[in-house]
């Protein structure tokens, strides 16, 4: 049995170059929304995907990578 996953793929402009340098190159971001069994219906999946797309367009970065960075920064080392 294979694992089924919802994924969104979106082309966003790169934030690496200034507008004065010419047209910004675009990059394709492929983001995992979640496993099929994590969502009870397709409407909730679509809503989660819309939120991820808004984050992608606002930050021009992979939202899952942003989440991993914030989770890692919240971890505290125990001695």
N, C-alpha and C positions, 0 to 999 in steps of 0.2 A: 504494500500500500504506500502511495506517495503522499507527501505532505502538501496540502493546498494552501496557498497564500495569496492574499490580495496585495497588489503592487500598483503604484502610480508612477508614471514616467512623464516628466515635464521638462521642456526646454526653457531655461531661464538665462537672462543676460548675466555675464560674469561681472563681479564687482571689483575685479583686479585693475581695470583700466579706467582712466578718466574720460569724460565725454570729449575733451579737447584732443585726445589722441585718435579720434575717429570712432567708427562704429564699434561698440563693445562686442566681443565674441560671445557666443552663447554656448552654454554647456547643458548637457542632458543629465538631469538628476533622476535616479531610479530609487524610489523610497518604498519600503515595506510598510503597508498599512496594518497588517496583522494576519493571523491565521484565520482560515474560514470558520473554524469552530469557536473563535473568540467573539463572534458577532451573532446575535440571535436572528437578525434579519438584514436584508440588503440595504435598507434605509439608514440604519445605524452605521453601516460600513461606508456608505456614500458621505454621510455627515463627517465621519472621521477623516475621510480622504479630502473633503473640502477644507477642513481645518489645516491639514498638512500642506495643501496647495497654497493657502494663504500665507503660511509660514515660509514656504519656499520662495514665494514671490517677494515677500517683505525682506527676508534676510539673504536671499540668493545662496543659501546653504542647505544641506541635507538636514531636515528636522530631527531625524533619528540620531545624527551625529551631535547635534546641539544638545539633545536630551542626554546622551551618554556623557558629554562634557560636564553638564550640570550635575548629573548623578555622581560622577567621579569627584567633583569639587566638594560635594556635600559629605563624602565619606570622611570619617575621622580615623586617624590611626590610633590603635590601642596599644598601650605599652604594658 
